[in-house]
Amino acid sequence: MTAEPEVFKDSDAASQRAAEFWEQRRFASWDATDQAKLDAWLEESALHRVAWLRVTAIAARTDALANVYNFKNGGIATRSSRGPGLRRQARRFVIPLFAMAAAFLLVEFGIPIVGSWLAPGPRSLATDIGGRTLIRFTDGTEFELNTDSAVHYQMTNRERTVWLDRGEVWFHITHNPKMPFSAVVGNHRITDIGTEFDVRRSPDRVEVALMNGSASLGTAGVQTVALRPGDDAVATASSIKIAHKAPAALADKLAWRKGMLVFRNERLADVVRELNRYNTVKLVIADPAVGEERISTDLKADDLEKFVALTQGVLNLRVDRNGNEILFSRGTRHGGRSRAHD
């Protein structure tokens, strides 16, 4: 048997790597570091560039077929969740063509055809403690769930609605007057007018921070207010209060999207409460007076050891560990593994 020429092996390897890059960019997280890796790989050889052009061209054709289906049959779906399949009422020739293109991507490159090309319908999504999930739609709309958050949503050619059941979500909305977008949180509704905003749900209130564009925030039976960039609104059952924040403060608020938390002269009790949202090991303030101490720090959301070291070094707190809890109080440290290390 004749050995396979190396050029064919190299071509297959390049095609597979190009498909892996494409799949990550389309269906998973993608940042400047990932883009730099792709750029470096493309610079390595013409074979890599040809493989990338081939994969992206095939994907673009599949997208075009999907858009014919979606916008004629009410379909807008996500890039991260699998759906039940195409609707039976799709046009006679759209399904075979779409299926052929999808099958080619799957067989040739191992690329799964997921959410953004499937039929619409009510869907739900949730994250675990410490988790984050980004969803991107075919019209450019996207939203990202923070730790321990849950939503359900309906995205069609007539409406786009997301219900925040718990937690926090960042939204980037492509405005379309024919397909209005609303985020519903209990009795509160945020209506988009082409914008970027963050929504957090707590038991007694809803917080909305608007980064770009404009939106309206309404509370059933109370009032509706217009939000502008920099507005940080707190809505309760009986009122809506708005404070204007500097761009840097809003950027700090969204640091969670990079796995970071930023605190600026915050009460220790509030810092502990926030860190507990992201970790299964819980921080406990054993002495109420300790909770009134102020602290400033930037740290990874799951870096509890750095935080413990900070409280010991800066605030001179006693730290005790009890199973799945870390307790803070006044006094001399003692007992067990109470000293933290970076």
Secondary structure, DSSP 8 states (H G I E B T S, - for coil): -----HHHHHHHHHHHHHHHHHHHHHHS---HHHHHHHHHHHHH-HHHHHHHHHHHHHHHHHHHHHHHHHHHHT---BSSS--S---TTS-TTHHHHHHHHHHHIIIII-----GGGS----EEEE--TT--EEEEBTTS-EEEE-TT-EEEEEE-SS-EEEEEEEEEEEEE----TTS-EEEEETTEEEEEEEEEEEEEEETTEEEEEEEEEEEEEEETTTEEEEE-TTEEEEE-SS-EEEEE--HHHHHHHTGGGGTEEEEEEEEHHHHHHHHHTT-SSEEEESSGGGGG-EEEEEEETT-HHHHHHHHHHHS--EEEEETTEEEEESS---SSS-----
